[in-house]
């Protein structure tokens, strides 16, 4: 929550002592996680599969951040559900009166499940008891700040996947740690931080010696949440998305049950974007309790499963949205539609299993332990592909070594397919101010592509091709490559698909004239406009880096 919002949401009638008593409970229900030990020839295999819900809350600022971290070694699927409770008491009254009849503070199981309307996540469903809270409590979903990257968090110290405690910070109270208290006083924190907005930032450390908080006695460094691809939405809104946009880094709420699902597999060491960013009381609470007290609480419930056990989300006896089963299967597969005869995007397969001639530009696939994006069919059996994520925390000065090291680490059957490219590229150079950028759509003012690249002949001519006189190797795309591969029906149809995981940036081989820094694919502000390409980072930074590409031919 921004400082401006904090000021706007202060209770105005402080003299009347309208007390905010906001208590947060959290349960963390592992649906299908079990550490497995396979004893064969006395060798023990112990794979840690697990995740942790983070709940950061501060009563004074009304900031509340809820997201999921995967601290384990395997992907997970995640869902979260919120329920609310509000009761009031005037000074001349003995007992509190609940907003929703039949609910009570001490029984969180009968708190009112938050249910949005089918077409608007910010409006509680009118025909549901949840609607009663619309007048008094405003929930702010998702996380988006103009010109800012995704927020930072402190990874959990608790890697015990049988421990159902959340990572609760500030005034947030873990349900187990707080012994189920709903008194707005009991301390139930299990994680460092005071719950305010943007408490953590890049390159901060926390030493958990003691331990101070549940978990291992180690020092952790802050990590960054994934940037949301789009704001949280309902299943009906999700249903209207194009199939290619239905799987990604965002939250989708089944408005029949209130369960919010992360619309992608959450990989190891990733943390989702925020489902909830703030819980703010409206001014109407002052009219409701003009001289007395109120208690408002949010209960956070969660379910985390490994992708091959996603049916656990269906077999819970609830009346889910009719498209939920298809949605969950799409998350498991990494795609929502039949994408030809090739293995599914998340299915790691040998090179021989693929028919690259049938792939569409932008198709994701996993081959011999690496995930790639298919860029284009170059003809004569040649196909250009690129690693689906950047190699991060690396410096531009080591660019060629990074590419070579990555290439030599590839499986031999992949290296056998790699075609030769030039041993050195004449990249030319151009500064950002020398290019004229056009928008992707009439409604989007962000700089998408330059339309005058031909004014710089060396830069425009640096297009990657097979070069029989060169060497089979990995390379970085040029600015000219990125330009011709961007647009509808191409490998990078929009800003989100051109970035790497978490809206991360990546370096091209083209240089700026003034600084000799590489051009990067990014989303960055220059003046009063955001651009998708800019002369940028030398690194090293955890938000981006080097993104190797290859030209392959299966007939080699």
C-alpha positions as CSV (number, residue, x, y, z in Angstrom):
1,X,0.0,0.0,0.0
2,X,1.4,3.4,-1.0
3,X,2.0,6.2,1.5
4,X,-0.8,8.2,-0.1
5,X,-3.3,5.4,0.4
6,X,-2.1,5.0,4.0
7,X,-3.0,8.7,4.6
8,X,-6.3,8.4,2.9
9,X,-7.4,5.4,4.9
10,X,-6.6,6.7,8.4
11,X,-9.7,6.6,10.6
12,X,-10.8,10.2,10.9
13,X,-12.7,10.1,14.2
14,X,-9.8,9.2,16.5
15,X,-11.3,11.2,19.4
16,X,-14.2,8.7,19.6
17,X,-11.7,5.9,20.1
18,X,-13.0,3.7,17.3
19,X,-10.4,1.0,17.7
20,X,-9.1,-1.1,14.8
21,X,-8.6,-4.7,16.0
22,X,-7.5,-6.6,13.0
23,X,-6.4,-10.1,13.6
24,X,-5.1,-12.4,10.9
25,X,-5.1,-16.2,11.2
26,X,-3.6,-18.6,8.7
27,X,-3.7,-22.3,8.1
28,X,-1.3,-24.0,5.8
29,X,-2.8,-27.3,4.6
30,X,-0.5,-29.5,2.7
31,X,-2.8,-31.5,0.5
32,X,-0.4,-34.0,-1.1
33,X,3.1,-33.4,0.0
34,X,5.2,-36.3,1.5
35,X,8.9,-36.5,1.6
36,X,9.8,-39.8,0.2
37,X,12.7,-42.0,1.1
38,X,13.4,-44.9,-1.3
39,X,15.7,-47.5,0.2
40,X,17.5,-49.5,-2.4
41,X,20.9,-51.0,-1.9
42,X,21.0,-48.9,1.2
43,X,21.0,-45.6,-0.8
44,X,18.5,-43.1,0.5
45,X,16.8,-40.6,-1.9
46,X,15.3,-37.6,-0.1
47,X,13.7,-35.0,-2.4
48,X,12.4,-32.0,-0.6
49,X,9.0,-30.9,-2.1
50,X,7.4,-28.0,-0.2
51,X,6.2,-24.5,-0.1
52,X,5.2,-21.8,2.4
53,X,2.5,-19.2,2.5
54,X,3.8,-15.7,3.4
55,X,1.5,-13.4,5.2
56,X,2.8,-9.9,6.0
57,X,0.5,-7.6,7.9
58,X,0.6,-4.3,9.7
59,X,-2.4,-3.0,11.6
60,X,-1.2,0.6,11.6
61,X,-0.7,1.0,7.8
62,X,-3.3,-1.6,6.8
63,X,-0.7,-3.3,4.5
64,X,-1.3,-7.0,4.0
65,X,0.8,-9.1,1.6
66,X,-0.2,-12.7,0.8
67,X,1.8,-14.9,-1.5
68,X,3.3,-18.4,-1.9
69,X,7.0,-19.4,-1.9
70,X,8.3,-22.7,-3.3
71,X,11.4,-23.5,-1.2
72,X,11.6,-27.1,-2.4
73,X,13.3,-28.9,-5.3
74,X,10.3,-29.7,-7.4
75,X,7.4,-27.5,-8.9
76,X,4.2,-27.1,-7.0
77,X,0.7,-25.8,-7.7
78,X,-0.9,-23.4,-5.2
79,X,-4.3,-22.1,-4.1
80,X,-5.4,-19.7,-1.4
81,X,-8.7,-18.8,0.1
82,X,-9.7,-15.9,2.3
83,X,-12.5,-15.6,4.8
84,X,-13.6,-12.5,6.8
85,X,-15.2,-11.7,10.1
86,X,-16.5,-8.4,11.5
87,X,-18.2,-7.6,14.8
88,X,-19.0,-4.3,16.5
89,X,-19.9,-3.0,19.9
90,X,-21.1,0.4,21.0
91,X,-19.7,1.7,24.4
92,X,-23.1,1.2,26.1
93,X,-23.4,-2.4,24.9
94,X,-22.1,-5.5,26.7
95,X,-21.6,-7.9,23.7
96,X,-20.2,-7.6,20.2
97,X,-22.7,-8.1,17.3
98,X,-21.4,-10.0,14.3
99,X,-21.9,-8.5,10.9
100,X,-23.0,-11.8,9.5
101,X,-25.5,-13.6,11.7
102,X,-24.4,-17.1,12.9
103,X,-20.7,-16.3,12.8
104,X,-18.4,-15.9,15.8
105,X,-14.9,-14.6,16.4
106,X,-13.6,-17.8,18.0
107,X,-14.8,-20.2,15.3
108,X,-12.8,-19.3,12.2
109,X,-14.3,-22.3,10.4
110,X,-17.6,-20.4,10.1
111,X,-16.1,-17.1,9.1
112,X,-17.6,-15.8,5.8
113,X,-15.7,-17.0,2.7
114,X,-14.7,-14.1,0.5
115,X,-16.6,-14.6,-2.8
116,X,-16.2,-12.1,-5.7
117,X,-18.8,-11.4,-8.4
118,X,-18.2,-13.5,-11.5
119,X,-17.1,-10.5,-13.5
120,X,-15.2,-8.3,-11.0
121,X,-12.8,-9.5,-8.4
122,X,-13.0,-6.1,-6.6
123,X,-16.8,-6.5,-6.0
124,X,-18.1,-9.1,-3.6
125,X,-21.0,-11.2,-5.0
126,X,-24.3,-9.5,-4.2
127,X,-26.2,-12.7,-3.6
128,X,-23.6,-14.0,-1.2
129,X,-23.1,-13.3,2.5
130,X,-19.7,-12.0,1.6
131,X,-21.3,-8.9,0.1
132,X,-22.0,-7.5,3.6
133,X,-18.3,-6.7,3.9
134,X,-18.2,-4.5,0.8
135,X,-19.4,-1.5,2.8
136,X,-16.7,-1.7,5.5
137,X,-13.6,-3.5,4.2
138,X,-11.8,-3.0,0.9
139,X,-9.4,-5.7,-0.2
140,X,-6.7,-4.6,-2.7
141,X,-5.6,-7.5,-5.0
142,X,-2.5,-8.1,-7.0
143,X,0.7,-5.9,-7.0
144,X,1.4,-3.2,-9.5
145,X,3.5,0.0,-9.1
146,X,4.1,2.3,-12.0
147,X,7.8,2.1,-13.0
148,X,8.7,-0.4,-10.3
149,X,9.9,-4.0,-10.4
150,X,8.3,-6.7,-8.3
151,X,8.7,-6.5,-4.5
152,X,11.3,-8.4,-2.5
153,X,10.8,-10.8,0.4
154,X,12.8,-12.8,2.9
155,X,12.7,-16.6,2.0
156,X,11.4,-18.9,4.7
157,X,13.8,-20.5,7.1
158,X,11.4,-23.3,7.6
159,X,11.9,-26.1,5.1
160,X,10.1,-28.8,7.0
161,X,7.2,-29.7,4.6
162,X,5.3,-31.4,7.5
163,X,5.3,-28.2,9.4
164,X,2.0,-26.4,8.5
165,X,3.0,-23.0,9.9
166,X,3.0,-20.0,7.6
167,X,5.7,-17.4,7.3
168,X,3.7,-14.7,9.2
169,X,5.4,-11.3,9.8
170,X,4.5,-8.2,11.6
171,X,1.0,-8.3,13.1
172,X,0.0,-11.4,11.1
173,X,-0.6,-14.3,13.4
174,X,0.1,-17.9,12.3
175,X,-2.9,-20.0,13.3
176,X,-0.7,-22.7,14.9
177,X,1.9,-20.4,16.4
178,X,-0.8,-18.2,17.9
179,X,-2.7,-21.2,19.3
180,X,-5.8,-20.2,17.4
181,X,-6.1,-16.8,19.2
182,X,-8.5,-14.2,17.8
183,X,-7.9,-11.5,20.3
184,X,-5.9,-9.0,18.1
185,X,-3.2,-9.1,20.8
186,X,-1.5,-12.5,20.9
187,X,1.8,-12.7,19.0
188,X,1.8,-15.4,16.4
189,X,4.6,-14.2,14.1
190,X,6.9,-16.8,12.6
191,X,9.0,-14.7,10.2
192,X,11.1,-11.5,10.4
193,X,9.7,-8.1,9.3
194,X,7.1,-5.6,10.6
195,X,4.5,-6.1,7.9
196,X,4.7,-2.7,6.3
197,X,4.8,-2.2,2.5
198,X,8.2,-2.7,0.9
199,X,9.9,-3.8,4.2
200,X,12.4,-5.9,2.3
201,X,14.7,-4.7,-0.6
202,X,17.4,-6.2,-2.7
203,X,20.6,-7.6,-1.2
204,X,19.4,-7.7,2.4
205,X,20.4,-10.5,4.7
206,X,18.9,-12.0,7.9
207,X,20.8,-14.2,10.3
208,X,18.5,-16.7,11.9
209,X,21.0,-18.0,14.5
210,X,19.3,-19.2,17.7
211,X,17.0,-19.8,15.9
212,X,15.0,-16.6,16.2
213,X,12.3,-17.9,13.9
214,X,11.1,-21.4,13.1
215,X,13.5,-23.2,10.8
216,X,17.1,-23.6,10.0
217,X,19.9,-21.5,11.7
218,X,21.2,-20.0,8.5
219,X,21.6,-16.6,6.9
220,X,19.1,-15.9,4.0
221,X,19.3,-13.2,1.4
222,X,16.2,-11.4,0.1
223,X,14.7,-12.7,-3.2
224,X,12.2,-11.2,-5.6
225,X,8.6,-12.1,-6.1
226,X,7.5,-13.0,-9.6
227,X,6.1,-10.0,-11.5
228,X,2.4,-10.6,-12.2
229,X,1.6,-11.0,-15.9
230,X,-1.8,-9.6,-15.3
231,X,-4.0,-8.6,-12.3
232,X,-5.9,-11.3,-10.4
233,X,-9.2,-12.2,-12.1
234,X,-12.2,-14.5,-11.8
235,X,-12.6,-17.8,-13.6
236,X,-15.2,-16.2,-15.9
237,X,-12.7,-13.5,-16.9
238,X,-10.0,-16.1,-17.3
239,X,-12.3,-18.1,-19.6
240,X,-12.5,-15.2,-22.0
241,X,-8.7,-14.9,-22.4
242,X,-7.0,-16.3,-25.6
243,X,-5.8,-19.8,-24.9
244,X,-2.2,-18.7,-25.2
245,X,-2.7,-16.3,-22.3
246,X,-4.5,-18.6,-19.9
247,X,-1.3,-20.0,-18.3
248,X,1.0,-17.5,-16.6
249,X,2.1,-15.7,-13.5
250,X,-1.2,-14.4,-12.1
251,X,-4.0,-15.4,-9.8
252,X,-7.4,-16.8,-10.9
253,X,-10.3,-17.0,-8.4
254,X,-13.0,-19.6,-8.7
255,X,-15.9,-17.4,-7.7
256,X,-18.0,-20.4,-6.8
257,X,-15.7,-21.4,-3.9
258,X,-13.5,-18.5,-3.3
259,X,-10.3,-20.5,-4.0
260,X,-7.7,-18.4,-5.8
261,X,-5.3,-20.5,-8.0
262,X,-1.8,-19.5,-9.1
263,X,-2.2,-19.9,-12.9
264,X,1.2,-21.6,-13.4
265,X,3.5,-24.1,-11.9
266,X,5.6,-22.5,-9.2
267,X,9.1,-23.7,-9.7
268,X,11.8,-24.2,-7.1
269,X,13.0,-21.0,-5.4
270,X,10.2,-19.0,-7.0
271,X,7.6,-16.9,-5.1
272,X,4.3,-15.9,-6.6
273,X,3.1,-12.4,-7.0
274,X,0.8,-11.0,-4.4
275,X,-2.8,-12.3,-4.2
276,X,-3.5,-9.6,-1.6
277,X,-1.7,-6.3,-1.2
278,X,-3.8,-4.5,1.4
279,X,-6.9,-4.7,3.6
280,X,-8.3,-1.3,4.2
281,X,-11.2,-0.2,6.3
282,X,-13.6,2.2,4.7
283,X,-14.9,5.4,6.3
284,X,-18.3,3.7,6.7
285,X,-17.0,1.8,9.8
286,X,-17.0,5.1,11.7
287,X,-20.7,5.5,11.0
288,X,-21.3,1.9,12.1
289,X,-19.3,2.3,15.3
290,X,-19.3,6.0,16.0
291,X,-18.3,5.6,19.7
292,X,-17.2,2.0,20.4
293,X,-15.2,-0.8,19.1
294,X,-14.9,-3.2,16.1
295,X,-13.0,-6.3,15.3
296,X,-12.2,-7.3,11.7
297,X,-10.3,-10.4,10.8
298,X,-9.1,-12.2,7.7
299,X,-8.4,-15.9,7.8
300,X,-5.9,-17.2,5.1
301,X,-6.3,-20.9,4.1
302,X,-4.1,-22.6,1.5
303,X,-3.5,-25.8,-0.4
304,X,-0.2,-26.8,-2.1
305,X,0.3,-29.9,-4.2
306,X,2.7,-31.3,-6.6
307,X,1.4,-30.9,-10.2
308,X,0.8,-34.6,-10.8
309,X,-1.5,-34.6,-7.7
310,X,-3.6,-31.6,-8.8
311,X,-6.8,-33.8,-8.6
312,X,-6.6,-33.1,-4.8
313,X,-8.0,-29.7,-5.7
314,X,-11.0,-31.3,-7.4
315,X,-11.7,-34.0,-4.9
316,X,-12.6,-31.8,-1.9
317,X,-16.4,-32.1,-2.1
318,X,-16.9,-28.5,-3.2
319,X,-18.9,-27.2,-6.2
320,X,-16.1,-25.8,-8.4
321,X,-16.4,-23.8,-11.6
322,X,-17.0,-26.2,-14.5
323,X,-13.8,-25.2,-16.2
324,X,-11.6,-25.8,-13.2
325,X,-10.5,-29.3,-14.1
326,X,-9.4,-28.1,-17.6
327,X,-7.6,-25.1,-16.0
328,X,-5.7,-27.3,-13.5
329,X,-4.7,-29.7,-16.3
330,X,-3.4,-26.7,-18.3
331,X,-1.3,-25.6,-15.3
332,X,0.2,-29.1,-15.0
333,X,1.0,-29.3,-18.7
334,X,2.1,-25.6,-19.1
335,X,-0.4,-25.0,-22.0
336,X,-4.1,-24.8,-22.5
337,X,-4.5,-26.3,-25.9
338,X,-3.4,-29.1,-28.3
339,X,-0.1,-27.7,-29.6
340,X,0.8,-30.4,-32.1
341,X,2.6,-33.7,-31.9
342,X,5.5,-32.5,-29.7
343,X,5.8,-33.2,-25.9
344,X,4.1,-30.9,-23.6
345,X,6.0,-27.7,-22.5
346,X,6.9,-29.0,-19.1
347,X,7.6,-32.6,-20.2
348,X,11.4,-33.0,-20.3
349,X,12.2,-35.1,-23.4
350,X,15.1,-36.2,-25.6
351,X,15.8,-34.3,-28.8
352,X,14.5,-37.2,-30.9
353,X,11.0,-36.8,-29.5
354,X,10.5,-33.4,-31.2
355,X,9.4,-32.5,-34.6
356,X,10.5,-28.9,-34.8
357,X,9.0,-28.4,-38.3
358,X,5.5,-28.5,-36.6
359,X,6.3,-25.9,-33.8
360,X,4.7,-22.5,-33.8
361,X,6.8,-19.5,-32.9
362,X,6.9,-18.8,-29.2
363,X,6.2,-22.5,-28.3
364,X,7.8,-23.5,-25.0
365,X,9.5,-26.9,-24.7
366,X,11.8,-28.8,-22.4
367,X,14.7,-30.7,-23.9
368,X,17.4,-32.7,-22.2
369,X,17.0,-30.7,-18.9
370,X,16.7,-27.2,-20.4
371,X,13.6,-25.3,-21.2
372,X,13.5,-23.3,-24.4
373,X,11.3,-21.0,-26.5
374,X,11.0,-21.8,-30.2
375,X,11.9,-18.7,-32.2
376,X,11.5,-19.5,-35.9
377,X,11.8,-22.0,-38.8
378,X,14.8,-20.8,-40.8
379,X,14.4,-23.3,-43.6
380,X,16.6,-26.1,-44.8
381,X,15.9,-28.0,-41.5
382,X,17.3,-25.2,-39.4
383,X,15.5,-23.9,-36.3
384,X,16.3,-21.0,-34.0
385,X,15.6,-21.6,-30.3
386,X,16.4,-19.6,-27.1
387,X,16.8,-20.5,-23.4
388,X,13.5,-19.7,-21.7
389,X,15.2,-17.9,-18.8
390,X,18.2,-15.8,-18.5
391,X,21.4,-16.9,-16.7
392,X,21.2,-14.3,-13.9
393,X,23.7,-12.6,-11.6
394,X,26.4,-12.4,-14.3
395,X,28.4,-9.5,-15.6
396,X,28.5,-8.4,-19.2
397,X,32.3,-8.5,-19.2
398,X,32.0,-12.3,-18.9
399,X,29.4,-12.6,-21.6
400,X,31.3,-14.8,-24.0
401,X,32.5,-17.1,-21.2
402,X,29.0,-17.5,-19.9
403,X,27.7,-18.5,-23.3
404,X,30.6,-21.0,-23.8
405,X,30.2,-22.5,-20.4
406,X,26.5,-23.0,-20.9
407,X,27.0,-24.5,-24.3
408,X,29.6,-27.0,-23.0
409,X,27.2,-28.1,-20.2
410,X,24.5,-29.1,-22.7
411,X,23.8,-32.8,-23.3
412,X,25.8,-34.2,-26.1
413,X,22.7,-35.1,-28.2
414,X,21.8,-31.4,-28.1
415,X,25.3,-30.2,-29.1
416,X,25.2,-32.7,-32.0
417,X,22.3,-30.7,-33.5
418,X,23.8,-27.2,-33.1
419,X,24.7,-25.4,-36.3
420,X,27.7,-23.1,-36.8
421,X,27.3,-19.3,-36.6
422,X,29.9,-16.6,-37.1
423,X,32.8,-16.6,-34.7
424,X,32.4,-12.9,-34.3
425,X,29.5,-10.5,-35.1
426,X,29.7,-7.0,-36.5
427,X,27.0,-5.6,-34.2
428,X,27.3,-1.9,-34.9
429,X,26.1,0.5,-32.2
430,X,23.2,2.9,-31.6
431,X,21.9,4.9,-28.7
432,X,18.4,4.9,-27.4
433,X,17.8,8.5,-28.3
434,X,18.7,7.9,-32.0
435,X,15.8,5.4,-32.5
436,X,12.1,6.1,-33.0
437,X,9.9,3.7,-31.1
438,X,6.4,2.7,-32.0
439,X,3.8,1.2,-29.8
440,X,2.5,-2.4,-29.9
441,X,-1.1,-1.2,-30.0
442,X,-2.9,2.2,-30.3
443,X,-3.9,1.9,-26.6
444,X,-0.4,1.1,-25.3
445,X,1.9,4.0,-25.2
446,X,5.0,1.9,-24.3
447,X,7.9,1.8,-26.7
448,X,7.6,-1.6,-28.4
449,X,10.0,-1.6,-31.4
450,X,12.2,0.9,-33.3
451,X,10.9,1.7,-36.8
452,X,14.1,3.4,-38.1
453,X,16.7,0.7,-37.5
454,X,17.6,0.8,-41.2
455,X,19.2,4.2,-40.6
456,X,21.9,2.3,-38.8
457,X,23.1,-0.2,-41.5
458,X,25.5,-2.2,-39.3
459,X,22.9,-2.7,-36.6
460,X,20.1,-3.6,-39.0
461,X,22.4,-6.1,-40.9
462,X,23.4,-8.0,-37.8
463,X,20.9,-10.8,-38.3
464,X,21.9,-14.3,-37.0
465,X,22.3,-16.9,-39.7
466,X,24.0,-20.3,-40.2
467,X,27.6,-19.7,-41.2
468,X,29.5,-22.8,-42.4
469,X,32.8,-21.0,-41.8
470,X,31.9,-20.4,-38.2
471,X,31.6,-22.7,-35.1
472,X,28.7,-24.5,-33.5
473,X,28.0,-22.5,-30.4
474,X,25.6,-20.5,-28.3
475,X,25.0,-16.8,-29.0
476,X,23.0,-13.8,-27.9
477,X,20.4,-12.3,-30.2
478,X,21.0,-9.0,-31.8
479,X,18.7,-5.9,-31.6
480,X,17.8,-6.7,-35.2
481,X,17.0,-10.3,-34.3
482,X,14.7,-9.2,-31.5
483,X,13.0,-6.6,-33.8
484,X,12.2,-9.1,-36.5
485,X,11.0,-11.8,-34.0
486,X,8.6,-9.5,-32.2
487,X,5.0,-9.0,-33.1
488,X,1.7,-10.9,-33.6
489,X,2.2,-14.5,-34.8
490,X,6.0,-14.3,-34.0
491,X,8.1,-15.7,-31.2
492,X,7.6,-12.6,-29.0
493,X,4.0,-11.4,-29.7
494,X,3.9,-9.0,-26.7
495,X,5.9,-7.5,-23.9
496,X,5.3,-10.3,-21.4
497,X,6.4,-13.1,-23.8
498,X,9.6,-11.2,-24.7
499,X,10.7,-10.9,-21.0
500,X,11.9,-13.9,-19.0
501,X,10.4,-15.2,-15.7
502,X,9.4,-12.6,-13.3
503,X,9.4,-9.9,-15.9
504,X,13.2,-10.3,-16.0
505,X,15.4,-8.6,-18.5
506,X,18.1,-10.0,-20.8
507,X,21.0,-8.8,-22.8
508,X,21.4,-8.6,-26.6
509,X,24.8,-8.5,-28.3
510,X,24.1,-5.0,-29.8
511,X,25.8,-2.1,-28.0
512,X,24.9,1.5,-27.2
513,X,27.3,4.0,-28.8
514,X,27.9,6.3,-25.8
515,X,28.3,3.8,-23.0
516,X,29.1,0.5,-24.9
517,X,26.6,-1.1,-22.6
518,X,24.5,-3.8,-24.2
519,X,20.9,-3.3,-25.4
520,X,18.5,-5.2,-23.2
521,X,15.0,-6.5,-23.5
522,X,13.3,-5.0,-20.5
523,X,10.5,-2.7,-19.4
524,X,12.2,0.5,-18.2
525,X,11.2,4.1,-18.0
526,X,13.0,6.7,-20.0
527,X,11.6,10.2,-19.3
528,X,7.8,9.9,-19.3
529,X,7.5,6.7,-21.3
530,X,8.2,3.0,-20.7
531,X,10.2,1.1,-23.2
532,X,10.6,-2.6,-24.0
533,X,14.1,-2.1,-25.3
534,X,16.8,0.1,-23.8
535,X,20.6,0.4,-23.5
536,X,21.0,-1.1,-20.1
537,X,22.6,-3.5,-17.7
538,X,26.2,-4.6,-17.3
539,X,25.0,-6.6,-14.3
540,X,25.3,-8.7,-12.2
541,X,21.8,-8.5,-10.9
542,X,19.3,-11.2,-9.9
543,X,16.6,-9.7,-12.2
544,X,18.2,-10.6,-15.5
545,X,21.3,-11.5,-17.4
546,X,22.5,-13.5,-20.4
547,X,20.0,-15.5,-22.5
548,X,21.7,-18.1,-24.8
549,X,20.2,-18.9,-28.2
550,X,21.0,-21.8,-30.7
551,X,20.4,-22.8,-34.2
552,X,19.7,-26.5,-34.4
553,X,19.2,-29.0,-37.2
554,X,18.0,-32.6,-36.4
555,X,19.5,-33.9,-39.6
556,X,23.0,-33.3,-38.4
